[in-house]
Amino acid sequence: MTTSQLFVFLLKFYIPAAWSILFRAVAFGYTSKRHVALGFGIYTAYVMIVPALLITLMGYGEYTHVASIVMTLGSMAVLIFSTDTVGKTIFLHLAQGGMITVMSVIINMARTLIGFSYNTLLIILAICSPILFFVGLHFWAKPMRFLVDNIKDSVGSLLVQPLFVLAVVTLIPIYPPQNFANHPVLCTLLMIAVEMAFFLYLYTMYRNLQCISTLSRDEARMELLSQEISSYQTYLDSARQSRHDLRHHDALLTEYLEHGDIDTALDYLRAHDSAITDGALKRFCAEPTVNAVLRIYELRATAAKIEFSAVAELPQTLPLDAPEIGCLFSNILENAVHAAENISGGFIKLTSKIDDGKLLVEMKNSVKCQTEFRGDLPVSQKPGGGTGTRSILATAKHHGGLARFSQEKTEFFTRVIIPLEK
């Protein structure tokens, strides 16, 4: 193999793998740009040196049997800039690397069947790799991020699956000898089938974990709502008891006043008023659903040591269904609590009112770091994140309104406007 042929062969592996490393950084985060550059540089040097030495020592034919393993080991340079643990980093990289494998084997099968040159192959790879990069960002990044954030201590056992897939895909074209040369289409289809089965397994696990996560959040919300209902029932019982005891209070006050004991009567009234005030439910607004939601999230914010304030100038009835208005405010507050928790001096400030026939809601809350936006929507790094934001936007649009999200330094803003009149 000449030097130029060797260089072309190395580029065949390097081009898609380089985009795979960039995908790992952009989709799943990195410690710093300097570390990304270092990891990328080390990987580039590895690709240009190690495979060339092995081809020289082993010969091109023998090297092809271990090429995928050699390149996979080199791609572990992502550990230099990864923000995840070693196990999670390897799992993420092997799993997302399956996209590159599927693309590469399809293009190589086309080259085998049609017979175009290696130079043409490089051009096709250079065109298809960035396309796959953006497709992966849109469809693959969020499920993978969700998976690694929810598998907790099972990463070691979960790694068996992508390692097994890597081994099978490596063995299919080379054992028995000349397997791929004699049956290129069959080998390619088998490799794609193995990778697609792995993707289906991961997607199924993602959907089930997402369902479990949603049910857990709903269960927590129902528990808070049960506490709110219990508090309301206690308040009603207390009010019923106070009404029953009212004649006794009147009789006692009459007794004090008839005997001219005005000071004692005043002291009694003050004590009774204090007892009533302490037992009353906090009232944020007249609308019962919004008031209940605000009480629930005030308790959550207090438990998380988040400063909570809300001003809601809303009437007792709104031309929106109770579940709809409840979900709107719950999603706004849920996002704010997630953003402000674990921040020293974290705060949540909600204001809402009716103005010119429109429901106006503004949430201002503290946020730890710069939020990434995709289009007009913030990209959540929380497991299963983003659902609440999309729900807020969908509710606003359903009523002909709008929702806007923005960040100014360490403050995040959610603004919703919904017309209440047709």
RANOR-V5431 format. One record per helix or strand of 2 or more residues. SS is the DSSP state (H for helix, E for strand). FROM is the first residue (numbers start at 1). LEN is the number of residues. If there is no record, write none. Layout:
BEGIN
ss->{SS:SS}
from->{FROM:FROM}
len->{LEN:LEN}
END
This chain:
BEGIN
ss->{H:H:H:H:H:H:H:H:H:H:H:H:H:E:H:E:E:E:E:H:E:E}
from->{3:33:60:67:86:118:141:152:179:184:246:262:288:307:322:347:358:372:377:387:402:411}
len->{26:26:4:14:29:22:10:21:4:61:13:18:16:7:19:9:9:3:3:12:7:9}
END
